[in-house]
Amino acid sequence: MAAANPDMMEFYIEKDDLVILGNRYEMQLCAIEMGAACIIVCEGAGASKTIQKIAKDHGTTVITTAYDSFTVARLINQSMPINYFMKTENLITFENEDYLDDVRDVMANVRHRDFPVLDKHGKYLGMFSRRNLLGAKGKRVIMVDHNERSQAVDGIEHANVLEIIDHHRLGTIETIGPVSFRNQPLGCTSTIIYQMYQEKGVEIPPNIAGLMCSAIISDTLLFRSPTCTAVDKAAGLALAKIAGIDIEKYANQMFASASNLKGKTDEQIFHQDYKTFALGKSTIGIGQISSLNEEELSEIESRLMPFLIKLHENSEEDMMFFMLTNILEQSTRLICVGQGAMSLVMKAFRLEEGSYDVSDAGVIELTSVVSRKKQLVPSLVVGIQM
């Protein structure tokens, strides 16, 4: 910032400097002749044509502004290239699974304002600052249709779980305190929610009734699944009446739409309905897709087999299974991938040895098996324990 006379400026200005100054001709000329890369003339003073010509000859940029010299000096700091102060090594970061207590310890000893947050793959998710710690409380969560940590949202261990409503086996979830836990051996969690509406005397809106009825149709394959109970059927019919739908016609439209997998990638089909389970010391993943079209299921089988084999190579799961369920024939072709996967299924369903080649990947036909929850998972649990 040039505030002295030109004689003094010669001792301070060096080549390629940026100089902030006023409307004095001799100061502008001195800065240019000393090799300044840029001069900023403040308070709207401007630069004469002579100064502009000399500056052009010396390769000096001239900027004029209405701001005073103090304001310009402050704004200059906001114009610095980001690579002047960014770091690329020895960064302090947090992962989205880190505990708040550990985060507090780090932030108490490091005076950064913000810290990058990464996922387990090192992908940037956002920034975390001290203000985020003020009054930090876990999210309030009600777990519906699941009670295992592996199937829950990320960070569930930090959440305040208020309630669990489910119809599956008891899993691995742990809660901070006691919760209301409603678990009933029914074909669909929507049946339980229907009961809760009835118990509280709350009227169900038609659009909500339609969604709940759709869930029951899907989970019970329109009351054909072995998981279906008389309670599920009664709830489904009652909800269909509230929603004003023909349940048979609507179910056929649902299944036909769900069976139409054209245009979907292997990854989309695989993740459409995929869950992980902790069975003993093993972690397994089971996906499922249902269709009315056997040809379509055969095509998907040929696509998913190599996809699962490749996916399993980098997976944390010991075994991976995928159910290709034919709704009309009430049967499933089960893709098995992973060491011991084929042997486990054969043992679980008491299939004769030699009926299939036992390898690390293959397909097994399971007649009258359509339910992951009530048929496949319990059988695999028994097989692991044998």
Secondary structure, 3 states (H helix, E strand, C coil): CCCCCHHHHCCCCCCCCEEEECCCHHHHHHHHHCCCCEEEECCCCCCCHHHHHHHHHHCCEEEECCCCHHHHHHHHHCCCCHHHCCCCCCCCCEECCCCHHHHHHHHHHCCCCEEEEECCCCCEEEEEEHHHHCCCCCCEEEEECCCCHHHCCCCHHHCEEEEEEECCCCCCCCCCCCCEEEECCCCCHHHHHHHHHHHHCCCCCHHHHHHHHHHHHHHHCCCCCCCCCHHHHHHHHHHHHHHCCCHHHHHHHHHHHHHCCCCCCHHHHHHCCEEEEEECCEEEEEEEEEECCHHHHHHHHHHHHHHHHHHHHCCCCCEEEEEEEECCCCEEEEEEECCCHHHHHHHHCCCCCCCCCCCCEEEEEEECCCCHHHHHHHHHHHHHHC
